[in-house]
Amino acid sequence: MSGHSKWATIKRKKAATDQARGKLFSKYIKEVTLAARQGGGDSNANPRLRSAVAAAKSVNMPAANLERAIKRGTGEIGGASYEETHYEGYGPGGVAVLVEVATDNRNRTTGDVRHIFTKHGGNLGEAGSVAYMFKPHGLIVVERTALAEDALIELALDAGADDVSVEGEVYEVLTPPGQLEAVKEALAAKGIPLQSAEVTKIASVLVPLSESEAGSILRLVEALEDHDDVQKVYANYSVPDEVLARLTQ
């Protein structure tokens, strides 16, 4: 069982402090800006922007901030020019780690990411060393209290989802990347509240970890996620629920 999505949920819940919320806002602003630059400022015609705006609104980002980020992306106003890139490496226990960043200074970010890997018992790898292990999927997270599992399975599969699984206190609905919006809209039309909905990457192979190794990889992932330029971190570790609960108390 992967600890990745659970860790992401825990991180979102921990984002209640002003400092954590500020970091989260910064990441979403970058994503909105990049999405608008790539596909235009009309969220109805730009699925990536639509998802980015929805995610930003889920953490109560002010509308004015979103509007500025979109205009910055479309070139209507000036601002920093972000470049998307990624880094690949290995963490404790041989866990593969893929780090997606948005930066205005690649040399600075490369040095910072390399330092974080080294400090936490990992090492930065060559391009192509681990990226092939992670495949894009749509991921929708629904609270288990929202509806019965059978009802969700029927709705989600009819709308184009690939799979529905129970992960602790939530359901995880997996979709092809191109079907994420259709499945999300189908669930929303039935009044089902969504905890999150995003295109993510899921590892094809998971590495089971001891509790000590799990603690080490979580510290590495957290340090990477705390960096201002890092947008998302993917790692192919497997941690039982009870171990993850102890490590994140």
N, C-alpha and C positions, 0 to 999 in steps of 0.2 A: 504494500500500500504506500503510495507516494505521500511524502509530507509536504510537497511543494505548495499545493493549493491551500492546505490548512495553514501553512506558515503565512501565505499571502493574506488570508483572512485575519489571522492574529495580528499581523502588521497593520491592517486597516483599522482594527479595533483599538490598537495602541496609539493611533494617530490623533488622539484627543487633545494633546498638549499643543500650545501655540507653535512651538518650534517644529514638532512633527507635522502639524498641519501645514506650516509654511513650506516644508520640504515637499510634501505631497502636492501642494498647489503648484510649486515650481515644476515638478515633473509633468503634471497635467497641462500646464501652460505650454511647455515645450511640445508635447504631443499634439495639442490643438494647433499650434503654429505650424508644425511640420505637416500635419494632415491637410491644413488649408493651403500650404504651399504646393503640396503634391497634387491635390485634386480639386482645388478651388474652395471658395468660401460658402458655397451653398450646401448645407448639411443634407438636404433632401437628395442631392445628386452625388454626394461624397460619403460613402459608408464609413470610411475611416474617421472622417470628421464627426459624423453623427455619433459614433461610438465614443470618441474622445470627449465630446461635449457632454454626453450622458454620464460618463464616468466622472467628469469634473463636477457636474451638478450633484452627483451622489454624495460628494463631500462638501456640498454647500459653497462651492466657489461662486463669488459674486458675478452677476451677469456682465458687469462692466469689464471685469478681467477677461472673461471669455471673448467679449467683443473686440478688445484690444489685441488679444492673441490671434484671432482670426484675421484682423486687418493687418497685423504684422506678417502673417503668413502669406497673404495675398499681395503684399507690397504696398498697401494703401498708407501705411505708416512705417517709419523706420524702426530699427531695433537690431539685436544680435542676430547673426546668421548662423544657424545651427546645422551641423553635419551629422548624419546618422552613420554609425558604424557599430561593429561588435568586436568583442574579445572572447577568446576561447582558452580554457585552461582546465586544470585538475585541482580538486580540493583534497582534504584529508579523507582517507579511506578509498582513494582512487575515484572519487565522484567527479563526473564530467560537469563543467560549469560553463554556461554560455551567458555573456553579459552584453546587453544592448544599451547603447549610450546615444545621447544627443549632446554634442559639444561644439563650442566655438573655438577650441584650441586642442587639436588632437594630440600634440606632443605632451601637453600638460596632463591630459586625461590618461594617456598610455602609461606615463610614469606613475600616476596615482594608482591606477588599477593594478599595475605590476607590484607596487609596494604593498597593497592590501592583500593580494594573493600570497606574497612571501611572508608577510607578518602573521598570517593565519594558517601557515603550514601547507600552502598550495603552491602552484607554479603556473605562470602564464604559458600557453602553448602556441603552436604555429597555427596560421589560418587553415581551417579545414580539419583540425585535429578532433573536434568534438561536435561541430555544428550539425553534421549529418545524422547525429543521434536524436535530434529534436525536430519533430514535425509539427506544422501549424494546425491548430484546431480552434473552432469556436468553443468557448466554455461559458456556460450559464450556471450560476449558483443560486439555488432556491432553498429557503428555509424549509425544513421537514414539516414544520407546523402548518405550512400553507395549504397542503392538500395531501391526499393519499398517494402512495408511490404508483399504484396501478393507473390512477387517473393521470398523473404526470407523464408516465411512460406512453400512454395512448396519445395524449396531446402532442408531446414532443416528437415522437416517431412519425405521426401523421404530418407534422409540419416540416419534416426533413432532417431530424436529429439522427445521429448514429447510435447513441447509447445514453442510458440514464443509470447512474449508480448512487448508492448511499454512502456518504463519507461523513461519519460522525453525526453532527446535528444538521447537516445540509444534504441536498441532492446536488449532484453534478451532472449537467446535461452537456454531452459532447456533440458537436456538429461539424460538418465540413466548414471551412472558413467562409465560403460564399453563402452558406445557409444560415449563418448566425443571426442576421437581421430578421429573416423570415420566421425563424423559430422564436426569437425574442418577441416579435410582434404578435405571434400566435398566442403565446403565453400571456402577454400583456392584455390582449383582447379578452381573455377570460378572467381578468382581474387578479392574476397571480403576481404577487410582489417578487421582484428579482433582487437578490443581494448584489449581484454583479453580472456583467455580460461583456466579454472581451474576446478578441483573437489572441490566443496564447500559443505556446509551444509545449509539447508533451514528449517526454523521452520514450523511445521504443524499448529500452532496457533499463531496469532499475537496479541500483546497488544497495543491498541490505547492509545496515550499519549497526554497530554496537552503540550503546548509550553514550559512551565517551566520544566515539567518532561522530555521532549525530550532533552532540554539543559543539564540536569543533566546526562542522560544516555549517551549522546554523549561525555561528559567530562570523564565519566568512561571508555567508550570504547577507547577514544583517549589515556588516561593514560595507559591503559593495552597494547594497540598496541605499545606505545612508549618504553615499557620495552624490553630490548635486548633479553630476552629468549622467548618472546611471538611471535608465528608464525601467528596465526589467532584468531580472536575474533568473535563469533556469538552471536547475541542478537535478541530476537523475538519481537521487537518493530515495531509499525506502525506510520509513520509520513507523513502528507501531503507534497507534493512537495514544496508548498509556505512556509511552516514552516521551512523545512530543508534548503531552500535557505536563509531565514533570519538568521538562526542560524550559517550558515557557510560562511557568507560574510566576 
